[in-house]
């Protein structure tokens, strides 16, 4: 099953074919034009379609569950959370969280399981930067464990029995909401013009500006949704980024050269206080690297809708009431606009080549249409900051003989984690790791 199964079905039946998922009839859709019709048909041809357990656990006030005018109003409120001014204020805080994490990884004498620790990193970023919660390390660990229980069961079968995954997810949600309400009530909330403290402050200010102040229940559900959106996908993207920098040392060196030319890297160290949002956005090769990571390893495989009326896609009838799954990863993998599609080649996104310019729905790691990911700029900012810190402040090498196999459910991640030995630039071990014959010599 998995990618090979879908590829064989696509080869036999084309880019649109009928199948089943968990006993429900499903239309699976691949290809830019087909995906465009689905995503641009929101509110007319299709509408949101989450599994029952997911809808219940995220809550009726979540952006994911809202439709129509309510969805448009909530997106408008959330949009300010990811504005340029807000991102500018988050940047130094995100960078600090990443630096502290990389220092911990470098001080560990044992190899790091990058996927597992990237989950902790993305969760810490969500709690401390997005929400501004002041929690101890023990409280953070407790929240992280509870949130893992929530995430592991958010797509469970809706069987409401004492020991079911669904009930476990509900208990985790209730515990999270209780902790979140306590943190919100204890948190000093304030904004001063564009000097935002955190995303939660921005959300509250935006809701007030739109005459839609949030109740405590709406705040709790919005908070969990913010963490949920930033958690697994960011950890997946971070792990894929580290893996590709390990596989392609020439890409890592080209990143370092760009940082040196931009005056951000001097004598092998990042210049403190020099990184701002504007000069980060001007790092063109860095942008190409992140785009290529997300093209080859889009964290989310696709999205689900339900047909609100019968319509046709590529000669296939989509009956009213059927689920429709549009595939991000398959569309990337089969798009004719990308040359040598299986190769990791950041330069395909360079101004000279611009392979992504031929049709917006050939490249859609964050979806598209009215339900495109609102946090895509924040996710990209996080990955860029991580890449800068890896290129400018770390040395690392694969700790196993081969790279791990990747699986795509629920997000792209290594089967047994990605085990990597990190050393900070100041570590004596760098003398060992700088030898070319010992760096990045693993094979697939």
Secondary structure, DSSP 8 states (H G I E B T S, - for coil): -THHHHHHHHHHH-SEEEEEETTEEEEEE-SHHHHHHHHTTBTTTEEE---HHHHHHH-TTSTTT--HHHHHHHHHHHHGGGSHHHHHHHHHHHHHHHHHHHHHHHH-SS-EEHHHHHHHHHHHHIIIIIS-----HHHHHHHHHHHHHHHHHTTS-----TTSHHHHHHHHHHHHHHHHHHHHHHS---EETTEE--HHHHHHHHHHHTT----HHHHHHHHHHHHHHHHHHHHHHHHHHHHHHHH-HHHHHHHHHHHHHTT-EETTEE-TT---HHHHHT-HHHHHHHHHHHHHT-SS-EEEEEESS-EEETTEEE-TT-EEEEEHHHHHHH-TTSSSTTS--GGGGSTTT-GGGS-GGG--TT--GGGS-TTHHHHHHHHHHHHHHHHHHEEEEESSSB---EE-SSSSEETT--EEEEEETT-TTHHHHTSGGGSS--B-
